[in-house]
């Protein structure tokens, strides 16, 4: 067995077939989950869902075998998005929900996400207990009691009914939408739900083959290549285009005039609407350190407070639950709405709420989505990403803190710097650098490259390919070295 398995910000991740997602270790993880459940329930039951990756079925079946061997009844929901599993876990009283997905990552990768009986991700203490069980020497494989394995069919209708509640009674009749489903878990349910709500739907990337999930498709692709979705919106004279990621818990949008709507825009637009209807608890929005300061300024002008957390939807969720707040999310398009029994961010639910707002304003002659978006200012901001040969402790990189302070000083105290290794992709360094309102974009880019270059040297990766994304436009440019 390799190094100790630990839960990252979004479960256990890796390349399918390689440690820790090799068959033997996946079985071990399934048995550990089974042992943990047996210690908490006399008749435990779990539900498993997955996205469309070719490795999803064998990973899900191997996990199920491990849990069944420990006496856990397992129900396979097959292909379904992450928030769908979260909803079904809580609504139908399963003791555990398991999602086999690597979200927005490429098809060769996969992951195991664990949800408690309340539909929320496990807390740190429970994750540590499961980690210890995985690390323990396993007993000979046997079968406890008479646990069974079955398939769950009607869940789509019940989850879909909850999705349709996002409209708040607003019909989508007369609205035309383009949906890029990333050849992922939302490939069927997103178009079907929008059609049931009354919208005319143009479908993109709804033919998964196990290998094409997120391949030049979906929310991450659109964030860097908005013209890809914009052209389809224009060609079909649609009112809006939405793009989901592989497990459909993220969404971004593009307007008919080519404006990219990311998570910051969505938070600002939804905050105004929820405040208007009295549903924004505490007049507060929760976001991460990555969200643009322009959003914070906009919300403040509307009498709305922004609470920031570390990067990761689990930290956003924790802050929301502790404060009793109803709206939070990430710039990448992961929006969390704690209403109507929801326990996870749901890209389809978020898209339906935005579509309902567009439909209402269209009928009433209200502001367009572009106009609403343009009210939210954006300071120059980039995210530079570099795949390094290894991770290093950023606090120990000589000169890095001094360079960070020098960068902030150059922005006259108005900018921000966030430097971290990804919690979902191995050895991926991300540097978010945001300038002041009047800082030239090329200066922000130069500073981001310098920060990446210093860490790359420390990680013995002297000349990495660095992908720099302009957060305001989604434009991407790859640069060799720093």
Secondary structure, DSSP 8 states (H G I E B T S, - for coil): --S----BTTBEEEETTSTTSSHHHHHHHHHHHHHHHHTT-TT-EEEEEE-S-TTHHHHHHHHHHHHHHTT-EEEEEEE--HHHHHHHHHHTT-SEEEEE--TTS-TTEEEEEEEETTSSB--HHHHHHHHHHHHS--------TT--EEE--THHHHHHHHHHGGGTT---TT-EEEEE-TTSTTTTHHHHHHHHTT-EEEEES----SS-TTTT-HHHHHHH-HHHHHHHHHHTT-SEEEEE-TTSS-EEEEETT--EE-HHHHHHHHHHHHHHTT-SGGGEEEEETTS-HHHHHHHHHTT-EEEEE-SSHHHHHHHHHHHT-SEEE-TTS-EEE--TT--S--HHHHHHHHHHHHHHHHHHT---HHHHHHTS----EEEEEEE-SS---GGGSTTHHHHHHHHHHHTTT--EEEEEE-SSSTTEEEEEEE--TT--HHHHHHHHHHHHHHHHHHTT-TT-EEEEEETTT--EEEEE--
